[in-house]
Amino acid sequence: MKVKLLRKVLYVVCFSSVLTACNDDNYDGPSPYDVNATYTNQLSAGNKANLALLYNEEALIGKNVYFKLKDAHTGYLSLKQILPGEQETNLDNIPLTTDGESYSFNGSATTANGTSFAYTGKVETGKLALSLSNIALQDNLLKGKRLNTVEYKDPVYGYGKVRTTTYSSSIMLRLLPRTQLDFMSSMMVSLVGPLATQIAGKALKIVLNKVEFRPDGNIIADYADWPEGYDIMGDTPAPKREDDDYTPSPANLATYYFTDSETLFVIPNIDQIIYTVQQNATKQGRSLSDPQLQEIIQKLYMQLATWARYGIRFKATENPYTGEGQAPVYKFDSEGNRIVDPSQAEKYTGDYLLQIDTDQLAIVGVLLEAMPYLAPELCATPLTDIEALADYAGLIQMVFPEADTVGKLLVALKAFGDNLDFEIGLLLNNPSN
């Protein structure tokens, strides 16, 4: 008798649970089967892209968002590599409203990294529209700053016991031999380092004016084309350009974030970059099926995939090389050990230094390897046909006998670079300076 009673009680409890579950699953809008999915607007999705994503009112592509219904009134979102420094941002227990055909939602959140944002969205069968707004990274050294690249000036050489050289250049490039080199190689290093600092800094300032680190993590650069007919190695001064001569880069091509007070990561958005390249090619009348263009696009994907996921690491500081902290020049003791030479130093003007970390310099090697695919005609060009290198072609071939073209020179420099330490950085000024 007791067993029968217990069975009845259990039956009532189970039946009540089923009724309750059925009531919870009484969806007024689409069912989980219809909307629970990963939505994407990656280029690889083609016409199957089903995510419309806005990032502070600007279209953002190349991303994935996962949505699911937890019950008839509550949803869950997972943002995949959308917010800078966030591999995955999860939003749980989102209140939903429905019109019978779709679910709508909105809210705000702050991530574990301190990024705050608001969101609003709508999901229906086969489509998710999501807008992220009021995005703000945690405060950092560069947040909200719009900085100038350093104006180029001829270097000022010091004399006497302390031979300090002061560079005014947007580029800091120092080549530091790990061990003593032979005479020709040592002369090459002493020539290439300062020359590259001056030429690269002068050239960069002509095409790049300002760099803005927006509060939402976007990096916006003001750029211009190379002046037609201008020879950077000639005697003619660089053309004077006004701010209006430069064009701001589109949003969402690259973002940044800090992991501590000095460690900066820059993340290229490869899909957005490729899409921009394709749009520009269309404007120029080039076919998107052009084999050369397709090869470039493929190489960009292959070579930059890692950096698109994790970012390129820099050390971002107030410029330490303006006074007592000037960059030392090295010499070697009798056993070939590199030591600091206190009688020489290098100073660099600028308020901020963005120095790429040494272990990230593999990027340079990858880009050099990719150059034959990105610029095959340039790589096949003889050094003697490059006006900026013509005067140095003989010296270059004394050090690198096989390097008679630009491509071969790049290969030789990559191999030569294995015996060097590099310090490469971008120097920026506050607008008032």
C-alpha positions, 0 to 999 in steps of 0.5 A: 500500500505504501509503495503504491502511495509513493508511486502516486506521489512521484507521478504527481511530482513528475507530471507537475515538473513536465507541465512546468517545463512545458510552460517555460518552453512556451515561446512566443517568438522563434524556437531555440531550433530557429535562432540558437546559432553562431552568426558570422560576417567573415568574408569566408562566409560569402553570401551566407553571412548572417551577422550585421555588426556595428562597433560605435556606429561603424560596420565591423566585419570578420567576426562571430557572435553566438546566441542562444535562448536560455528560456522563453524570456532570457538569452545568452550572447558570446562575442568572439574577438570583438572587444580589444583584448577579449578572446571571448566576451560572454553576456548571460541572462539577457532579458528578451522581448518578442514581437512573435517573429524575433527577439530584441534585447539591450543592456550594458556591461563591463568586462574583466579587462575593464572595457565598458560598453552598451549593446542592443540587438535583434535576432530572428530566424537566420539573422542577428543584428547587433550594435555595440556603443559607448565602448571605452577601454580602461584608462591607459597611457595613450587612450583618447590621444591624437598624436603627431608623428615627429617632424623630420630634421637633420641629426645634430652630432655632438663632439668631445668626450661625450659624442651625443647624436640627437635625432628628430625622426618619427622612426627609431631604428638601432642595429646592435651587433651581438658579437664583433663583426668583420670590417665590412659588416661593421661599416654596413651596420654603422651606415645603415642604422643612421641612414635608415633612421633618417630616410624612414623617418623622413618618408614616414612623416610625408605619408603619415601625419597623426595617429589617434588612439580612440577610447573604444580601442580603434587606431585611426591614422591620417595618411596621404599618398607619396608626392608625385615626382618627389625624390627623398634622396635629392636636394629638394626639400620635402613638400610642406603639407597641411592637416587637410592634405591627409585622409583618416583611415577607416575605422576597425582596421586595427585596434589596441589594448594594454595588458599593463602600464607599458605593454601594448598590443595592436590587432589588425582586423584582417577581414576588414583590411581585405575588404578595404583592399577589395573596395579600393581595387573595385574603385580603381577598376581592377577585377576582384578575380585578378590572380595577383590580387587573389595571391596577395589576399591569400598571403595576407591571410596566411602571414597575419593570422597569428597577429590578427588573433593575439596582436603585435606586442609593443612597449609604450612609454613616455620617450626615455631617450630625451635626456639622462636616459638616452639610448647607449651605443655599444662596443665590445671588449677583448673577448667579444662581449658587448658592453655599453660605451658611455662616451657615446649616446643617441637621443630622440625627440618625441613625447612617446615611444612605441617600441616593438618588442624584440621577440616580435621582430619575426614580423619583419622577416615574414613581411620580407618573405612576403614581399615577392608576392606583395610587390614582385616587380619591385623585388625584381628591380636592379639596385642600380635602378632604385634612385635612392640606392643607386649611390650605395649599390657598389657598397651593398654588393661588396658586403652582399655580393649576390644582392643585385636586385631589391628582392635578393637584398631583402633576403640577404638583409634577413640573413644578416639580421640574424646576427643583430639585435634590433630596436625599432620604434615609432616616436610621437608628439603631443599636438602642442609640441 
